[in-house]
Amino acid sequence: MRTPIGNLARYVSVASALISCSAFAQDRNAYFGQTHQHTSWSLDAYLMGNKVTGPAEAYEYSMGKTIKHPAGYDVKIKTPLDFQGVTDHSEYTRVMNLVNDPSSPIYKLPVAATLRPSKDNPMMKIFQRLAGSLADNKPIESLLDPKIVETVWQNNTEITERYNKPGEFTTFCAYEWTSMPQNQNMHRNVFFKSCKGLPAAPFSALDSDHPEDLWNWMDQQRKKGTVLLAISHNANLSNGLMFPIELDSKGKPIDAAWAQERMKNEPLTEIKQVKGTSETTPALSPNDEFASFELMNYLIGLDNSFSKPNGSYIREAFQNGLAMQATSGYNPYKMGIVGAGDSHNTATSYSQSNYFGDHGMIDPTPEVRLSGKVASGMTILETGTSGLGGVWAEENTRESIYDAMQRREVFGTSGVRLKIRMFGGWGYDKDMLSKSDWVKSAYAGGVPMGGDLSRANGKSPSFIVWALKDPVDGNLDRIQIVKGWTKDGQIFEKIFDVVWSGDRKLDSVTGKLPPVGNTVDISDASYTNDIGAVELKTVWTDPEFDANQHAFYYARALQIPTPRWSTFDAKKLGVMPPGSVAATIQERAWSTPIWYTPTEAEAAKVKRGLTVADLLKDGAKPLGDDDLKSLVVGKNLAVRNTVTGKITSVLFGENGKRIDSEIDNDTHSVASSSASYEIKDGHIVTTVEHTPFELTVYRFGDKYVAARSNEFGHANYELKAAAK
C-alpha cells in the first residue's frame, strides 16, 4: 500500500513554490524592452535603404553601442534597453540581401535579377511587386526554398542566442507574421520563450494570411513542447479587422472557441508605435480630451486611404469584449498592453530630442521629415518615436520576462521610461501607500494589472495607481483611470482624474481637471520641469460601481507638455515648427486593465433589455424592403435608445442620405451628423464613423422596434414619427 509521504512531499513542494512566487512578486522590477524591430533582413527595410545592418547590430544598439543609420551617420540610444526581440518579417526574410549577394544560393535564379534595383527597376517597383504578392496572397515560390528559409531562421537564432546576457540584457527569438489582405494590417509579432526546440522555419503570411491558421500552427508547436505567444499590432491601420465582433477573417461567426483561441495565442497587443497609437480616437471617445494623441489611420501602401475606426482601437475592443462576455459568455479581448517600435532602421528612436526617423532613406533628415512628404500612404510628419514595452518581472531573464507577458503584468509607454503600476482589490485603504511595504500589501490584498476581480459582496473595488517619471524627461501631470462597461449590448466609458500634480481642483460643473500648464519654448525646443510631479500615487474607489455589470479599469499616466520631435527638427533648421502637427507632446504610459466580472448571482439581478430572440418569441415580425421603405424613406423619425433614454431625430432622405439630430439635455445644443443608407434584404444598411452596420426593424404590436447588428442580439431602439 502506498504511503501518503510522497503526496505530502509534493504538497510541501507546491506550497514552497507558492511562497517563493509571492516573495518574488513583491520585489518585481520594471524592465523596458522592444518587441517590434526591423533590420535589413526585412524586405521593406532593405528597399527603404537599410541594406547593411542586421539583427546583431540591432542588439548592439539596444545595449548602448553606436551603429550606423542607413543614411551613414552614427546613432546611439540614450539609455540601453533591458530586453528585445528582433522581429524581421517572416515573408521573404533576407531575400533582398541574398539576391544582391553574388555568393548567395539564389543570386543566379532568374527571379533574382528582377529584384535587383536599377534605373529601369527602381526600389519602389520591386517593393510593390513583393508587397503585392503578400496583399494578394500570391507568393513567389522560387524564393521560398525551404533550405534557404530554414538557414536564415537558424542564423537569426544563433545571433539571438549570442547576445542573450541573463541578468543584463535579454534577447528573444521572434519574428513578424505580416498578413495584410488588401493592404489592411493584420500583423502579429510572435515570441518564443526559449530559443531551444524552435520550429524549422516560422509560419508566415505566405503560408496563410488568416490569424486563425497562425493560431492553429502555434497550437501545434505547443504540442511539441514549444512555448510561444503573439502580440497584435498597429490595429489602427487594420480597417476594422484587428478586433472583429461578428465574423472572423474567414467569414465564420465568432464564437467561444474562437475567443479561446485568440486569448490563448494573443495575450498582448501593441498600443503605441511609430505609425500611431491604437488606444482610441475622438470619433470613438468624444469625451476623452486626450484621445487625439499621435493618430494615423491610413492603409499601409496606399495613398489617400482611410482605416475605419470601429474594430481598429484597443479601448473599444476592451468594451466590446465585455459586451460579448455579458451576452454570450466569452471575451476574446482581455489583452495586455505594450508599447513598441516598428522602426526599419535597425536602430530605434525613443526620445523626441534624439529622433532620426523610422524608415531608412525615406525620412533620414530634418529637411525630409518636415517637408510634408507622403510615402505609401504614410504622412512622415505624423510618424513618431517608438513606444516601449514595460514588464513587472522578478529578474531580467527570458523566463521571468516571458512569464510577465503571459500573465499580462505589462504596460506600454509612448517611448519614455515612465513607470506605471496598478492593483485592484476590495480592501485597500488610503493609508497603505504611506507604508514602505505597500507593494507587498497590494499583491496580498488584490490583483495586479492583467488580473480579474469578482465577488463584490456589496463593496466597490479600490485601485492603487502609481507612476514614477522618466529620470531624464518631463515631470508628471496626472494619472487617470479609464473605465469601460456594458449594458444590453451597448458599450460605455468614463475617464476619472484620480491624482495629479499641483493644487489644481476639478471643475465643479464639467468635472474636468484644469491643464497642468506649459513651460515649452517652441522657438528653442526647450522646457523646464518647474511644474508637474516626480511621483504620483493614490488609492481610488469607483464611486459609480455597479456589481451587476461587467467592467474594466486601466490607468493612464500623462507627462507635462514637452517639445515634439518635429519642433526639435525645426530648431535645427532655424524654422518654425509645422502647423499641421502639434508642436508639443504629452508623453504617457498605459497600464493593462483589471477586469471585473460579476458572479452568476450578481449578473442575474440585472434587468435585461429586450432582445431579438424575445421579439421573435412574442410574435414580432421583421419588416421587408417594401415595408421599410414605406416606414422610413422621406420620413423624420424619433429614435429612442431604450438603454440611455436619448432620443435622436433621424431624417431618412429620398436621396439615400440620413441626417441625425440629437439634443443635449444639459446644454440644449443640437448635434447633427449625416451618412448614406440603403434598404437591402430586409435591413437598413448604413454607417457610423464610416463603419457599416445593419438595422433590422420589427413590428411589435403597434410599435416599431429596431436592433443594430453590432449590439449582440439586443433590440434597443423604438421608432415613431417625430413630433412636428
C-alpha positions in Angstrom: 0.0 0.0 0.0 1.3 3.5 -1.0 2.1 5.7 2.0 1.0 9.4 1.9 4.6 10.6 2.4 5.2 11.1 -1.3 2.0 13.1 -1.7 2.9 15.2 1.4 6.3 15.9 -0.1 4.6 17.1 -3.3 2.2 19.4 -1.3 5.1 20.8 0.6 7.0 21.4 -2.7 4.0 23.2 -4.2 3.4 25.3 -1.0 7.1 26.3 -1.0 6.9 27.3 -4.7 3.8 29.5 -3.9 5.6 31.2 -1.0 8.6 31.7 -3.2 6.5 33.2 -6.0 4.8 35.5 -3.5 8.1 36.7 -2.2 9.3 37.4 -5.7 6.1 39.2 -6.7 6.6 41.9 -4.1 10.1 42.6 -5.4 9.2 42.7 -9.1 11.0 45.4 -11.1 10.0 47.3 -14.2 12.1 46.3 -17.2 11.8 48.1 -20.5 12.2 46.5 -23.9 11.5 46.4 -27.6 9.1 43.8 -29.1 9.0 45.2 -32.7 12.2 45.8 -34.6 13.2 45.5 -38.2 16.7 45.3 -39.8 18.0 45.0 -43.4 16.7 41.4 -43.3 13.1 42.7 -43.7 12.4 43.2 -47.4 10.7 46.6 -46.9 13.6 47.8 -44.7 16.1 46.9 -47.4 14.1 48.6 -50.1 13.9 51.7 -48.0 17.6 51.9 -48.0 18.6 49.9 -44.9 20.9 47.5 -46.7 23.7 46.6 -44.2 22.8 46.3 -40.6 21.1 43.1 -39.3 19.9 41.5 -36.0 23.4 41.7 -34.4 23.6 45.4 -34.9 20.0 45.8 -33.6 21.0 44.1 -30.3 24.3 46.1 -30.1 22.4 49.3 -30.5 19.9 48.4 -27.8 22.8 47.5 -25.4 24.3 51.0 -25.9 26.7 50.7 -28.8 26.9 53.2 -31.6 25.8 51.9 -35.0 25.3 53.4 -38.5 22.0 54.8 -39.6 21.1 53.7 -43.2 22.0 57.3 -44.2 25.5 56.8 -42.9 25.6 58.9 -39.8 26.1 57.5 -36.2 23.2 56.8 -33.9 23.2 55.8 -30.3 20.5 55.1 -27.8 20.4 57.4 -24.8 19.5 54.7 -22.2 20.1 51.0 -23.1 17.2 48.6 -23.1 16.6 45.6 -20.8 15.3 43.2 -23.4 14.5 42.9 -27.1 13.2 40.7 -29.8 14.2 41.4 -33.4 11.0 40.8 -35.5 12.0 40.8 -39.1 9.2 40.0 -41.5 9.0 36.2 -42.0 7.9 36.8 -45.5 11.0 36.7 -47.8 13.3 37.2 -44.9 16.8 38.3 -46.0 15.8 37.7 -49.6 16.8 41.2 -50.7 20.2 40.8 -49.1 20.7 37.4 -50.9 19.6 38.4 -54.4 22.2 41.2 -54.2 24.9 38.9 -52.9 26.9 37.1 -55.7 27.9 34.4 -53.2 24.3 33.5 -52.2 22.5 30.4 -53.4 19.7 32.4 -55.0 21.7 35.1 -56.7 21.7 33.3 -60.1 18.0 32.4 -60.1 16.0 34.1 -62.9 13.8 35.9 -60.4 16.8 37.4 -58.6 17.7 39.6 -61.5 14.2 41.1 -61.4 14.7 42.1 -57.8 17.9 43.9 -58.1 17.4 47.7 -58.3 18.4 49.6 -61.4 17.4 52.7 -63.3 14.7 50.8 -65.1 13.8 48.7 -62.0 13.6 51.2 -59.1 13.2 50.2 -55.4 9.5 51.2 -55.3 8.7 48.9 -58.3 10.4 46.0 -56.5 8.6 46.8 -53.2 5.2 47.0 -54.9 5.8 43.6 -56.5 6.8 41.8 -53.3 4.3 43.6 -51.1 1.6 42.9 -53.7 2.3 39.2 -53.5 1.5 39.5 -49.8 -1.6 41.6 -50.2 -2.9 39.3 -53.0 -1.7 36.1 -51.3 0.3 35.1 -54.4 3.8 34.1 -53.2 6.8 34.0 -55.5 7.5 30.3 -55.0 11.1 30.3 -56.3 12.1 32.5 -53.3 10.8 30.1 -50.8 13.3 27.2 -51.0 12.9 25.5 -47.5 16.7 25.1 -47.3 17.2 28.9 -47.6 14.3 29.8 -45.4 15.5 27.4 -42.7 19.1 28.6 -42.9 18.1 32.2 -42.5 16.0 31.3 -39.4 18.8 29.3 -37.9 21.2 32.2 -38.4 18.8 34.5 -36.7 18.5 32.1 -33.8 22.3 31.9 -33.4 22.6 35.7 -33.3 19.8 36.0 -30.8 21.5 33.4 -28.5 24.9 35.1 -28.8 23.5 38.4 -27.4 21.4 37.0 -24.6 23.0 38.0 -21.3 20.8 36.8 -18.4 20.5 39.5 -15.7 21.9 42.1 -18.0 20.2 42.1 -21.4 17.6 39.6 -22.6 17.0 38.6 -26.2 14.1 36.7 -27.6 13.8 34.6 -30.7 10.9 36.3 -32.5 9.6 37.3 -35.9 6.7 39.2 -37.5 3.8 37.4 -39.3 2.8 40.0 -41.9 -0.7 39.4 -43.0 -2.1 42.4 -45.0 -5.1 41.4 -47.1 -5.9 44.3 -49.5 -3.4 46.4 -47.5 -5.3 46.0 -44.2 -2.9 45.4 -41.3 -3.3 42.1 -39.5 0.3 41.8 -38.3 1.4 39.9 -35.3 4.8 39.6 -33.6 5.5 36.0 -32.5 7.7 35.5 -29.4 9.3 32.2 -28.2 10.0 31.7 -24.5 13.2 29.8 -25.4 15.4 29.6 -28.5 15.7 25.8 -27.9 13.4 23.4 -29.8 12.2 26.0 -32.3 10.3 25.1 -35.5 12.5 24.6 -38.6 11.0 27.8 -40.0 8.5 30.5 -39.0 4.9 30.3 -40.1 4.5 33.2 -42.4 1.6 35.0 -44.1 2.7 33.3 -47.3 1.6 30.0 -45.6 -1.7 31.7 -44.7 -2.8 35.3 -44.1 -5.6 34.2 -41.7 -4.8 34.6 -37.9 -6.8 31.5 -37.2 -4.3 29.5 -39.2 -1.4 31.1 -37.3 -3.1 30.2 -34.0 -3.5 26.6 -35.2 0.2 26.4 -36.1 1.0 27.9 -32.7 -1.1 25.2 -31.0 0.8 22.5 -33.0 4.1 24.0 -31.7 2.9 23.7 -28.1 2.1 20.1 -28.6 5.8 19.7 -29.5 6.8 21.4 -26.3 7.5 24.9 -27.7 6.1 27.9 -25.6 5.2 30.9 -27.6 2.8 33.9 -27.8 1.8 36.5 -30.3 1.4 40.3 -30.0 -1.1 42.0 -32.3 0.0 45.4 -33.5 -1.0 48.5 -35.5 -4.7 47.8 -35.0 -5.2 51.5 -36.0 -4.3 50.6 -39.6 -6.3 47.4 -39.8 -9.5 48.9 -41.3 -11.5 47.3 -38.5 -10.1 43.8 -39.0 -8.0 43.5 -35.9 -10.8 43.3 -33.3 -13.9 41.9 -35.1 -17.1 41.2 -33.2 -19.3 39.3 -35.7 -17.2 37.4 -38.2 -13.6 36.0 -38.2 -11.2 36.5 -41.0 -12.7 33.5 -42.9 -16.2 34.8 -42.6 -17.3 32.4 -39.9 -19.3 33.6 -36.9 -17.2 34.4 -33.9 -17.9 32.0 -31.0 -16.5 30.8 -27.7 -13.9 28.5 -29.4 -12.6 31.5 -31.5 -12.4 33.6 -28.4 -10.5 30.9 -26.5 -8.0 30.5 -29.4 -7.4 34.2 -29.6 -6.8 34.6 -25.8 -4.6 31.6 -25.7 -2.4 32.8 -28.5 -2.5 36.6 -28.3 -2.4 37.7 -24.7 -0.9 41.1 -25.7 -1.5 43.9 -28.1 0.5 47.0 -29.1 -0.8 50.4 -28.1 1.8 52.8 -29.5 4.4 52.6 -32.2 6.0 54.8 -34.9 2.9 54.6 -37.1 0.5 55.9 -34.5 -1.4 54.9 -31.4 -4.2 52.3 -31.1 -5.8 53.3 -27.8 -8.8 55.3 -29.1 -9.8 58.3 -31.2 -12.1 61.3 -30.7 -14.6 59.6 -33.0 -14.9 56.7 -30.6 -14.2 58.6 -27.4 -15.6 62.1 -27.9 -15.4 62.9 -24.2 -11.7 62.0 -23.8 -9.8 65.2 -24.0 -6.5 63.3 -24.6 -7.9 61.0 -27.4 -6.1 62.8 -30.2 -2.6 61.5 -29.3 -0.3 60.7 -32.3 -3.0 59.4 -34.6 -2.6 57.8 -38.0 -5.4 56.0 -39.9 -4.3 55.1 -43.5 -3.9 51.7 -45.1 -0.3 50.6 -45.5 1.0 51.1 -49.0 -2.0 53.1 -50.3 -2.1 56.9 -50.8 -5.3 58.7 -50.0 -6.6 55.8 -48.0 -8.5 55.6 -44.7 -8.7 52.9 -42.0 -12.1 52.6 -40.3 -12.1 53.3 -36.6 -14.5 50.7 -35.4 -12.6 47.4 -34.8 -9.3 49.2 -35.0 -8.8 50.5 -31.5 -8.0 48.8 -28.2 -10.3 50.6 -25.8 -13.3 49.8 -28.0 -12.1 46.2 -28.2 -12.0 46.0 -24.4 -15.6 47.4 -24.3 -16.9 45.0 -27.0 -15.2 42.1 -25.1 -17.3 43.0 -22.1 -20.5 43.0 -24.2 -19.6 39.7 -25.7 -18.9 38.3 -22.2 -22.2 39.6 -20.9 -24.3 38.4 -23.8 -22.5 35.3 -25.0 -20.3 34.2 -22.1 -16.9 34.7 -23.8 -14.4 37.6 -24.1 -11.6 37.4 -26.7 -10.2 40.8 -25.8 -8.7 40.5 -22.3 -5.4 41.7 -23.6 -2.2 43.1 -22.0 -0.8 46.4 -23.3 2.7 47.0 -24.6 4.3 49.8 -26.5 6.8 49.1 -29.3 8.5 50.5 -32.4 8.3 49.0 -35.9 11.4 51.0 -36.9 13.0 49.8 -40.1 16.4 51.4 -39.3 17.8 48.5 -37.2 18.1 51.4 -34.6 15.1 52.9 -33.0 14.3 56.5 -31.8 12.7 56.7 -28.4 13.5 60.3 -27.4 11.9 63.3 -29.1 15.2 65.1 -28.9 17.1 62.2 -30.5 14.8 61.4 -33.4 16.3 60.2 -36.6 13.3 58.8 -38.5 11.9 55.3 -38.8 12.1 54.3 -42.4 15.6 54.2 -43.9 16.2 56.7 -46.7 12.5 57.8 -46.7 12.9 60.1 -43.6 16.6 60.3 -42.7 16.9 64.1 -42.3 15.1 67.0 -40.7 14.6 68.6 -44.2 12.8 65.5 -45.5 10.8 64.9 -42.3 9.4 68.4 -42.3 8.7 68.6 -46.0 5.2 67.2 -45.8 6.3 64.1 -47.7 3.8 61.2 -48.1 5.2 57.7 -48.7 2.9 54.8 -49.4 0.0 56.5 -47.6 2.2 57.4 -44.6 2.5 61.1 -43.8 6.0 61.4 -42.5 5.2 64.3 -40.2 2.6 62.2 -38.4 5.0 59.3 -37.6 6.7 59.4 -34.3 9.1 57.9 -31.8 8.9 54.2 -30.8 6.8 53.1 -27.9 8.3 51.0 -25.1 7.1 47.8 -23.6 7.3 47.5 -19.8 7.1 44.3 -17.7 7.0 43.8 -14.0 9.2 40.8 -13.6 11.4 39.2 -10.9 14.6 39.4 -12.9 15.9 40.2 -16.3 15.8 36.8 -17.9 13.8 35.2 -20.7 11.7 33.1 -18.3 10.8 35.9 -16.0 10.1 38.5 -18.7 8.1 36.0 -20.8 6.0 34.9 -17.7 5.2 38.6 -17.1 4.0 38.9 -20.7 1.9 35.7 -20.3 0.2 36.9 -17.1 -0.3 40.4 -18.7 1.5 42.2 -15.9 2.8 44.6 -18.5 2.4 48.3 -19.6 3.2 50.5 -22.5 4.7 53.9 -22.9 5.0 56.4 -25.7 8.8 55.9 -25.6 9.7 57.4 -22.2 10.9 55.4 -19.2 7.7 56.3 -17.3 6.9 53.5 -14.8 3.3 52.8 -14.0 1.7 50.3 -11.7 -1.9 49.3 -10.9 -3.6 47.0 -8.4 -7.2 46.2 -7.7 -8.9 44.8 -4.7 -11.8 45.0 -2.2 -9.9 46.1 0.9 -7.3 48.7 0.0 -7.3 51.8 2.3 -5.9 55.3 1.8 -3.2 54.9 4.4 -1.5 51.9 2.9 0.6 53.9 0.4 2.4 55.6 3.3 4.0 52.3 4.3 7.3 51.1 2.8 5.9 47.6 2.0 2.7 48.8 0.3 3.5 46.7 -2.8 3.6 43.6 -0.7 0.2 44.5 0.8 -1.2 45.3 -2.7 -0.3 41.9 -4.0 -1.6 40.2 -0.9 -4.9 42.1 -0.9 -5.8 42.1 -4.6 -4.5 41.6 -8.2 -2.0 43.5 -10.3 -2.7 44.8 -13.8 -3.9 42.0 -16.1 -5.8 40.4 -13.2 -9.5 39.7 -12.6 -11.9 40.7 -9.8 -15.2 39.1 -8.9 -17.5 38.6 -5.9 -18.1 42.2 -4.9 -20.2 41.2 -1.8 -21.7 44.7 -1.6 -18.3 46.5 -1.9 -16.9 48.8 -4.5 -13.5 47.9 -5.9 -10.5 50.1 -4.9 -7.5 50.6 -7.1 -3.9 51.6 -6.3 -2.3 53.6 -9.1 1.4 54.7 -9.0 3.6 56.4 -11.5 7.3 57.5 -11.5 8.6 59.9 -14.1 11.4 59.1 -16.5 14.5 60.4 -14.8 15.7 62.4 -17.8 12.3 63.6 -19.2 9.3 65.6 -18.2 7.5 65.6 -14.9 4.1 64.0 -14.4 0.8 65.8 -15.0 -1.8 63.3 -13.7 -2.9 59.7 -13.5 -6.3 58.8 -14.9 -8.4 55.7 -14.6 -10.3 54.7 -17.8 -13.4 52.7 -17.0 -15.5 50.8 -19.5 -18.7 48.9 -19.0 -21.6 47.4 -20.9 -25.4 47.2 -20.7 -27.7 45.4 -23.1 -25.0 45.1 -25.8 -24.1 48.8 -25.7 -20.7 50.0 -24.5 -19.8 52.9 -22.3 -16.7 54.6 -20.9 -15.7 57.3 -18.5 -12.4 58.8 -17.6 -11.6 59.7 -14.0 -8.7 62.0 -13.0 -7.7 60.3 -9.8 -4.4 62.0 -8.7 -2.5 65.0 -10.1 0.4 67.4 -9.5 0.0 70.9 -8.0 -3.0 72.3 -6.2 -5.5 72.1 -9.1 -9.1 71.3 -8.4 -11.7 69.5 -10.5 -14.2 71.9 -12.2 -17.5 71.7 -10.2 -19.5 72.0 -13.4 -17.6 70.0 -16.0 -15.7 67.6 -13.7 -12.6 68.3 -15.7 -9.1 68.9 -14.3 -7.5 72.2 -15.5 -4.4 71.7 -17.7 -1.1 71.4 -15.9 0.4 74.3 -17.7 3.1 74.5 -20.4 6.7 75.5 -20.0 7.8 74.7 -23.6 9.7 77.4 -25.5 8.8 76.4 -29.1 11.4 78.6 -30.7 14.1 77.0 -28.6 12.6 73.5 -28.4 13.1 73.5 -24.7 11.1 73.2 -21.5 11.5 73.3 -17.7 10.4 70.9 -15.0 9.0 73.8 -12.9 5.6 72.2 -13.0 4.4 68.6 -12.5 5.5 65.9 -10.1 8.2 63.3 -9.9 5.9 60.6 -8.5 2.1 60.3 -8.2 0.1 57.6 -6.3 -3.2 57.2 -4.7 -5.9 54.7 -3.7 -9.2 55.3 -5.7 -12.6 53.7 -5.2 -15.1 53.7 -8.0 -18.0 55.9 -6.9 -20.3 54.6 -9.7 -19.6 50.9 -9.3 -22.5 48.5 -10.2 -21.7 45.0 -9.0 -24.1 43.6 -11.7 -22.2 45.0 -14.7 -19.1 43.7 -16.4 -16.4 46.4 -16.3 -12.7 47.1 -16.9 -10.3 49.7 -15.5 -6.9 50.8 -16.7 -4.6 53.6 -15.7 -3.1 56.3 -18.0 -0.3 58.5 -16.7 0.5 61.7 -18.5 3.6 63.9 -18.5 3.7 67.6 -18.7 4.0 69.0 -22.2 7.4 68.8 -23.8 8.6 69.5 -27.4 7.7 67.1 -30.1 10.4 65.7 -32.4 9.2 68.0 -35.2 9.8 71.0 -33.0 13.4 69.8 -32.4 13.9 69.3 -36.1 12.5 72.8 -36.8 15.0 74.3 -34.3 17.9 72.5 -36.2 16.7 74.1 -39.4 16.0 77.5 -37.9 12.4 77.5 -38.9 9.1 77.5 -37.1 7.5 74.1 -36.4 5.0 72.9 -39.0 1.4 73.8 -38.1 -0.1 70.6 -39.3 1.1 68.7 -36.2 1.2 69.7 -32.6 4.4 71.4 -31.5 4.3 69.8 -28.1 3.5 66.3 -26.8 2.3 64.9 -23.6 4.1 61.6 -23.4 2.3 58.9 -21.5 2.0 55.4 -20.1 -0.9 52.9 -20.1 -1.4 50.0 -17.7 -3.0 46.8 -18.7 -6.6 46.7 -17.4 -8.0 44.9 -14.4 -11.4 43.3 -15.3 -14.4 43.0 -13.1 -16.8 40.1 -13.8 -20.0 39.7 -11.8 -20.9 36.3 -10.4 -23.8 34.5 -11.9 -25.9 35.5 -8.9 -24.9 39.2 -9.3 -25.4 39.1 -13.1 -28.9 37.6 -12.6 -30.0 40.7 -10.8 -29.7 42.8 -13.9 -33.0 43.6 -15.6 -32.2 42.6 -19.1 -33.4 44.7 -22.0 -35.4 43.4 -25.0 -33.6 41.1 -27.4 -34.3 39.9 -30.9 -35.0 36.4 -29.5 -37.6 37.9 -27.2 -39.3 39.8 -30.0 -39.5 36.7 -32.3 -40.7 34.5 -29.4 -43.5 37.0 -28.8 -44.6 37.1 -32.4 -42.9 40.2 -33.7 -42.3 40.3 -37.5 -39.3 41.8 -39.2 -40.1 44.3 -41.9 -39.3 43.5 -45.5 -37.9 46.0 -48.0 -41.2 47.5 -49.1 -42.5 48.0 -45.6 -39.2 49.5 -44.6 -39.3 52.0 -47.5 -42.9 52.9 -46.5 -41.8 53.4 -42.9 -38.7 55.5 -43.3 -38.0 56.9 -46.8 -38.8 60.6 -46.8 -39.8 60.5 -43.1 -38.5 62.1 -40.0 -38.5 59.6 -37.2 -37.8 59.9 -33.5 -35.5 57.0 -32.5 -35.4 56.4 -28.8 -32.4 54.5 -27.3 -34.0 52.4 -24.6 -30.7 51.9 -22.8 -29.7 55.5 -22.4 -33.1 57.2 -22.9 -31.7 59.5 -25.6 -33.9 60.5 -28.4 -32.5 61.2 -31.9 -34.4 62.8 -34.7 -33.5 60.9 -37.9 -34.5 62.1 -41.3 -34.2 59.4 -44.0 -34.0 61.4 -47.2 -35.3 60.2 -50.5 -31.7 60.7 -51.8 -30.3 57.9 -49.8 -28.9 60.2 -47.1 -29.9 60.2 -43.5 -29.4 63.2 -41.1 -29.3 62.6 -37.3 -30.0 65.4 -34.9 -29.6 64.9 -31.2 -30.4 67.5 -28.4 -28.1 67.5 -25.4 -30.4 67.7 -22.4 -27.7 69.5 -20.4 -26.6 72.2 -22.9 -29.7 72.2 -25.1 -27.4 72.2 -28.1 -28.2 70.2 -31.2 -25.5 67.9 -32.7 -26.1 66.8 -36.3 -24.4 64.2 -38.5 -25.1 62.6 -41.8 -24.4 59.4 -43.6 -25.6 57.3 -46.5 -28.1 54.5 -46.2 -29.8 51.9 -48.3 -32.6 49.4 -47.8 -31.5 45.9 -48.7 -32.5 42.4 -47.9 -34.8 43.5 -45.0 -32.3 45.8 -43.4 -31.4 49.5 -43.3 -27.8 49.4 -44.2 -25.9 52.5 -43.0 -22.7 53.6 -41.2 -21.5 55.3 -38.1 -18.0 56.9 -38.4 -17.5 55.1 -41.8 -18.2 51.7 -40.3 -21.2 49.8 -41.7 -23.9 48.2 -39.7 -27.4 46.9 -40.3 -30.6 48.0 -38.7 -33.5 45.5 -38.6 -36.9 46.8 -37.8 -39.7 44.7 -36.2 -43.4 45.3 -35.9 -44.3 44.5 -32.3 -48.0 45.1 -31.7 -48.5 48.8 -32.5 -44.8 49.6 -32.0 -41.7 49.5 -34.2 -38.6 48.2 -32.5 -35.1 48.1 -34.1 -32.0 46.1 -33.5 -28.4 47.1 -34.6 -26.3 44.3 -35.9 -23.3 45.3 -33.7 -25.2 45.2 -30.4 -25.1 41.5 -29.8 -28.7 40.5 -30.3 -30.3 43.3 -28.3 -33.2 45.4 -29.7 -32.5 48.7 -28.1 -34.4 51.2 -30.3 -38.0 52.3 -30.6 -39.1 54.2 -33.7 -42.0 56.5 -34.2 -42.9 59.6 -36.2 -41.1 62.7 -34.9 -43.1 65.4 -33.4 -43.7 68.3 -35.8 
